[in-house]
C-alpha cells in the first residue's frame, strides 16, 4: 500500500505540472509531436564506395579470424537504426557512383555519369547547398581524387563525371569550408612542379587562397597538415595526393581517412550554426573492382576508423548529432564463399597480404616485367616475392600453372580491355599475373567474386543519433537525401 | 482558448480515470512497462532456406522486369522492422541448415548437422516445445521433406540430420498439431504401395492416426486436402510428396506453400490460446545450390505468397500477432552482376525459363541421354528444347562450344562429385550439360554465382506486429529465438 500511495503522489505531482501556466499545458501536449521531427545540428554522412553487406561481413570475419573468434563487428554495425537500400539509376539497374551519389546528395534519380544534374542536364540542389542556405558549415572528404564521382556530386554539377577539371573549378567556387582528399592534379597549374592534368594553366588552389582558403597541397605537407590546429572560421583545402590517396594496406605517408575526418570535424564544429560533413571511403570500390579482397578489407577497416571518429563526436553531442553510414552500390559481386573451398573459409590467411594489387603491379612486378621477356618468364623467379607479399606458400601444380599462363600473358603485354568474353572473365582489364595472384589468395581464403564491375545487390545503411529512426526498413537511396534534409531542417518543398 | 479548455477537461478526465480503484491505478501506472514487453498470441515464423539479400533482390528485380519497372518489392520488404543476421555455426563459419535452424529454434549455437541438440548431443528445448508448454497450438510447414533439417529442428532432436527415419519417428511423437510438406517416404511402411525409405516396416502415419491425426499422404490427395475445412482441435499430417515438393516453376499438382500455410493458420487459429507456426520455403536453397536463378526466384516468389497469407492474418489480428521472415543462410554466393555482362542486366529473359534444372535433368534430358551415346551427342539436337524450355535463342559459337563440351561429359556419364578443383568449379556435383544451360542463361541475364555451397554473407530478417521492434539492427540468428520466445511469453530462465 505504501507503493500505491507513492504512485498516487507522483501522479498528483505529474498532474500539477500541467497546471503551471496555460502555455505550459499546450507545450506538454505538443511534446510527442516534437519528438516525431528530430533535428540535428551536426550531420555526418559516411559513404563506403562499393561497400555492401558482403564487404562489411568480410571485414568483420577477417577481424574475427585475427582475434580467434567467429566474427568481430565494426563500430557502425551496432548503430541503432539499420536498413537496406536500393541503388538503381534512372537509366540502368546497376548504378554508378555518379548516379548513386546524386541520388543521395539531391534526392533525385538520374543517369549514370551525372554529377548532380538531372536527365536534361539541369543542376540539382545538393545537401551541401541546402546546408549552406541554413548557414551550416560544410565539408567533403574522400580517399579518392576529390573530383571523383562521389565527392563531386556534393560540391559541383556536371553532365559528365569525366570532366574533372571543370568539376574542380566548380568545387573551387563551391564555398565548401573543408575539402580534403586526393587529386590535386586537377586543381594546380604547372608552376608548382607537381603532376597536373590542367591544360588551361589555371591554378585553382591559388584562386582558393585568394578566397581565404588555407591550403595543404602535395603529400610532402602531411606533417604540416597533422600539426595544423583548426581555428573557427577557417576554410581549408587539403589535397594530399596527385590522384587517389594510397590504399590503407600500403605503407601510406598520407593522412588516413580518420585523420582527415577528425580535422574536418574539429574545424566545422567550431561553427555555431552546425555543420554537414560527407566522408567517403572511396577506394573500397577500387579494390573490389580488382577483386582484391584484403585491400578491400583494409580500406573498409580504415573507413570504420573514420566512422569511429564520427561516432565519438556523436557521443559528445548525442542530442544534436546524426551519423549515417551507407554505401553507394556493391562492387565486384563479393560473397563469403567459393565453389572450390565449399563450406570452408580461412580469412586469417589474408593477413599475410601486405601490399595492394596496385602497388604490386606498379612496383615489384613492373620491375620484373622490365627485366624479362615472355621467353624467359618463370613463375619460380617470383615465388619468394609471392610468399613475402601475399603469403602464397606451398602452391599446388595447378596454381603454378595458372600463374605461369598469366605471367606469359603479362609479359606478352596483354592487358585485356576488350569485351572478348572468355579472356575478360579471367582478369578483367587488369594485369593478368597480379590478378591471378589475388584470385588464388582469395579462393584459398574462401572469398568469391562474380564481376569486375558494380552489382545491384542492395546496400546496408546504418544510423545513430537525432532522427536516425527514419533509416530503418527497406528503402531507396533517394530516401537518404529525404531523411537527412528533413533532419537538417531543410524545407525542400 | 477553447482548445486549451478542452485540453484541460481531457486532462481532468484522464486524471480521474486513475482514481477509480486502488488496483486500477496500479494497472495504469504499469501500462508503459507492459508496452515495452509486447506479447503475441499468434506467432508465424517464415524461413526462406538459402535466402539472403541477393535472393530477395533478384526476385524483386525479376518482378520489376516483368512489370516494366526497375524493381517491384515483395510483401515482406515493407515490414516495419528489419535487420541483418549473422549465421555461423559453433564449428564452422559457413553454417548448414541444421545448425542455423537449431540456433533459430533453440537459441543455441551448435555444430553443423545437429538437429536441436548441443555439441554433446543433449537435446535443446525448441520454440515448438516452449509453445506447447504454454498450451499454444503448433505447426510446421515446408516445401522440403518434413524430415529435412529446417523443419526437423522444430519438432525433433537428433545428433545427425541424416537420420531422417528417426527424425520422422520423433516428429510422429511430437504432438505438433499441423505437420505439412513433403517426405512421406520416411513415414510410411511398404503396405501403401508408395515409395518408402523405412526398413523397419513401421508405418508412422498409422501410429499418428491412432493418436487422432487426420492424414493426407501422397500427391493424389491434393484435391482432398484442398477441400478439407479445418475444425477446432483437429491434428493433421499432410505429406504431399515422397520427397521434396516440386519447385514452383514446375507444373506442380501439389498444394502450394501458400495453400499449406493458409490451411495451417485456419486450423491453428481455432485454438483459443494462440499458436506458433513455422513455415519454410525450403527449396530456394536447392535451386541456389544448383545456381539455377529462375528456379530460385520462382520459389522465392512462392515463399512470398505464403508470407502474404501470414501478413493477411496479421492484418486481421494486428494487436495479437507477430510475423517474422528470415533466412537460415545464403546459398550459392548469388549476386546481381556478372563479369561478362559488366553493368548490364536483363532479368526479364529469365521469364522464358519454364522448367527447373531438376525436372529438365530427370525429364527431357534423361530421355536424350538414354537414346544417345557420347559419340553421337550433338548440341544441335537439343537446341529446340533449349529454346522452348529456357529461352536460349541465338546462341553464340562460344556458348555452343561450352554446351557441346558439357554434353559430352554428361553422355560420358561424368558427374563430378570429386574435389578435383577445376572440374568441380564447372558444374558442382550436377549434370554437366544442364548446369551449362542454366549457367549460360544466368550469365546472359546478369546473375553471378560464386559457390555450389552455402556462404556466410549475413541474411536479412523482417518482422511486423507485436514486439517486432526487437528485430531491428545487426544481430545473431540465436537472437531470433530470444526475441520470439520473449514475445510468446516464454520464461526461458
HADDOCK unambig.tbl for C-alpha pairs under 7 A between the chains (distance, minus, plus):
assign (segid A and resid 4 and name CA) (segid B and resid 26 and name CA) 6.97 0.50 0.50
assign (segid A and resid 53 and name CA) (segid B and resid 458 and name CA) 6.96 0.50 0.50
assign (segid A and resid 54 and name CA) (segid B and resid 457 and name CA) 5.65 0.50 0.50
assign (segid A and resid 57 and name CA) (segid B and resid 457 and name CA) 6.26 0.50 0.50
assign (segid A and resid 57 and name CA) (segid B and resid 458 and name CA) 6.94 0.50 0.50
assign (segid A and resid 70 and name CA) (segid B and resid 93 and name CA) 6.38 0.50 0.50
assign (segid A and resid 77 and name CA) (segid B and resid 474 and name CA) 6.04 0.50 0.50
assign (segid A and resid 78 and name CA) (segid B and resid 474 and name CA) 6.43 0.50 0.50
assign (segid A and resid 80 and name CA) (segid B and resid 473 and name CA) 6.13 0.50 0.50
assign (segid A and resid 81 and name CA) (segid B and resid 473 and name CA) 6.17 0.50 0.50
assign (segid A and resid 82 and name CA) (segid B and resid 83 and name CA) 6.60 0.50 0.50
assign (segid A and resid 82 and name CA) (segid B and resid 472 and name CA) 6.92 0.50 0.50
assign (segid A and resid 82 and name CA) (segid B and resid 473 and name CA) 5.42 0.50 0.50
assign (segid A and resid 83 and name CA) (segid B and resid 82 and name CA) 6.60 0.50 0.50
assign (segid A and resid 83 and name CA) (segid B and resid 83 and name CA) 6.86 0.50 0.50
assign (segid A and resid 93 and name CA) (segid B and resid 70 and name CA) 6.38 0.50 0.50
assign (segid A and resid 93 and name CA) (segid B and resid 345 and name CA) 6.93 0.50 0.50
assign (segid A and resid 94 and name CA) (segid B and resid 343 and name CA) 5.67 0.50 0.50
assign (segid A and resid 94 and name CA) (segid B and resid 344 and name CA) 6.76 0.50 0.50
assign (segid A and resid 333 and name CA) (segid B and resid 335 and name CA) 5.40 0.50 0.50
assign (segid A and resid 333 and name CA) (segid B and resid 337 and name CA) 6.30 0.50 0.50
assign (segid A and resid 335 and name CA) (segid B and resid 333 and name CA) 5.39 0.50 0.50
assign (segid A and resid 335 and name CA) (segid B and resid 455 and name CA) 6.92 0.50 0.50
assign (segid A and resid 335 and name CA) (segid B and resid 457 and name CA) 6.34 0.50 0.50
assign (segid A and resid 336 and name CA) (segid B and resid 455 and name CA) 5.21 0.50 0.50
assign (segid A and resid 336 and name CA) (segid B and resid 456 and name CA) 5.16 0.50 0.50
assign (segid A and resid 336 and name CA) (segid B and resid 457 and name CA) 5.62 0.50 0.50
assign (segid A and resid 337 and name CA) (segid B and resid 333 and name CA) 6.29 0.50 0.50
assign (segid A and resid 337 and name CA) (segid B and resid 450 and name CA) 6.66 0.50 0.50
assign (segid A and resid 337 and name CA) (segid B and resid 451 and name CA) 6.17 0.50 0.50
assign (segid A and resid 337 and name CA) (segid B and resid 454 and name CA) 6.90 0.50 0.50
assign (segid A and resid 337 and name CA) (segid B and resid 455 and name CA) 4.53 0.50 0.50
assign (segid A and resid 337 and name CA) (segid B and resid 456 and name CA) 6.66 0.50 0.50
assign (segid A and resid 338 and name CA) (segid B and resid 450 and name CA) 5.24 0.50 0.50
assign (segid A and resid 338 and name CA) (segid B and resid 451 and name CA) 4.76 0.50 0.50
assign (segid A and resid 339 and name CA) (segid B and resid 425 and name CA) 5.94 0.50 0.50
assign (segid A and resid 339 and name CA) (segid B and resid 450 and name CA) 5.94 0.50 0.50
assign (segid A and resid 339 and name CA) (segid B and resid 451 and name CA) 3.73 0.50 0.50
assign (segid A and resid 339 and name CA) (segid B and resid 452 and name CA) 5.49 0.50 0.50
assign (segid A and resid 339 and name CA) (segid B and resid 453 and name CA) 6.69 0.50 0.50
assign (segid A and resid 340 and name CA) (segid B and resid 421 and name CA) 5.89 0.50 0.50
assign (segid A and resid 340 and name CA) (segid B and resid 425 and name CA) 6.22 0.50 0.50
assign (segid A and resid 342 and name CA) (segid B and resid 451 and name CA) 6.80 0.50 0.50
assign (segid A and resid 342 and name CA) (segid B and resid 453 and name CA) 5.45 0.50 0.50
assign (segid A and resid 343 and name CA) (segid B and resid 94 and name CA) 5.67 0.50 0.50
assign (segid A and resid 343 and name CA) (segid B and resid 453 and name CA) 6.29 0.50 0.50
assign (segid A and resid 343 and name CA) (segid B and resid 454 and name CA) 6.51 0.50 0.50
assign (segid A and resid 344 and name CA) (segid B and resid 94 and name CA) 6.76 0.50 0.50
assign (segid A and resid 345 and name CA) (segid B and resid 93 and name CA) 6.94 0.50 0.50
assign (segid A and resid 421 and name CA) (segid B and resid 340 and name CA) 5.90 0.50 0.50
assign (segid A and resid 425 and name CA) (segid B and resid 339 and name CA) 5.95 0.50 0.50
assign (segid A and resid 425 and name CA) (segid B and resid 340 and name CA) 6.22 0.50 0.50
assign (segid A and resid 448 and name CA) (segid B and resid 450 and name CA) 5.14 0.50 0.50
assign (segid A and resid 449 and name CA) (segid B and resid 450 and name CA) 6.26 0.50 0.50
assign (segid A and resid 450 and name CA) (segid B and resid 337 and name CA) 6.67 0.50 0.50
assign (segid A and resid 450 and name CA) (segid B and resid 338 and name CA) 5.23 0.50 0.50
assign (segid A and resid 450 and name CA) (segid B and resid 339 and name CA) 5.91 0.50 0.50
assign (segid A and resid 450 and name CA) (segid B and resid 448 and name CA) 5.15 0.50 0.50
assign (segid A and resid 450 and name CA) (segid B and resid 449 and name CA) 6.26 0.50 0.50
assign (segid A and resid 450 and name CA) (segid B and resid 450 and name CA) 6.40 0.50 0.50
assign (segid A and resid 451 and name CA) (segid B and resid 337 and name CA) 6.18 0.50 0.50
assign (segid A and resid 451 and name CA) (segid B and resid 338 and name CA) 4.75 0.50 0.50
assign (segid A and resid 451 and name CA) (segid B and resid 339 and name CA) 3.71 0.50 0.50
assign (segid A and resid 451 and name CA) (segid B and resid 342 and name CA) 6.79 0.50 0.50
assign (segid A and resid 452 and name CA) (segid B and resid 339 and name CA) 5.47 0.50 0.50
assign (segid A and resid 453 and name CA) (segid B and resid 339 and name CA) 6.69 0.50 0.50
assign (segid A and resid 453 and name CA) (segid B and resid 342 and name CA) 5.43 0.50 0.50
assign (segid A and resid 453 and name CA) (segid B and resid 343 and name CA) 6.28 0.50 0.50
assign (segid A and resid 454 and name CA) (segid B and resid 337 and name CA) 6.90 0.50 0.50
assign (segid A and resid 454 and name CA) (segid B and resid 343 and name CA) 6.50 0.50 0.50
assign (segid A and resid 455 and name CA) (segid B and resid 335 and name CA) 6.93 0.50 0.50
assign (segid A and resid 455 and name CA) (segid B and resid 336 and name CA) 5.20 0.50 0.50
assign (segid A and resid 455 and name CA) (segid B and resid 337 and name CA) 4.53 0.50 0.50
assign (segid A and resid 456 and name CA) (segid B and resid 336 and name CA) 5.14 0.50 0.50
assign (segid A and resid 456 and name CA) (segid B and resid 337 and name CA) 6.65 0.50 0.50
assign (segid A and resid 457 and name CA) (segid B and resid 54 and name CA) 5.63 0.50 0.50
assign (segid A and resid 457 and name CA) (segid B and resid 57 and name CA) 6.25 0.50 0.50
assign (segid A and resid 457 and name CA) (segid B and resid 335 and name CA) 6.32 0.50 0.50
assign (segid A and resid 457 and name CA) (segid B and resid 336 and name CA) 5.60 0.50 0.50
assign (segid A and resid 458 and name CA) (segid B and resid 53 and name CA) 6.96 0.50 0.50
assign (segid A and resid 458 and name CA) (segid B and resid 57 and name CA) 6.93 0.50 0.50
assign (segid A and resid 472 and name CA) (segid B and resid 82 and name CA) 6.91 0.50 0.50
assign (segid A and resid 473 and name CA) (segid B and resid 80 and name CA) 6.14 0.50 0.50
assign (segid A and resid 473 and name CA) (segid B and resid 81 and name CA) 6.18 0.50 0.50
assign (segid A and resid 473 and name CA) (segid B and resid 82 and name CA) 5.42 0.50 0.50
assign (segid A and resid 474 and name CA) (segid B and resid 77 and name CA) 6.04 0.50 0.50
assign (segid A and resid 474 and name CA) (segid B and resid 78 and name CA) 6.45 0.50 0.50
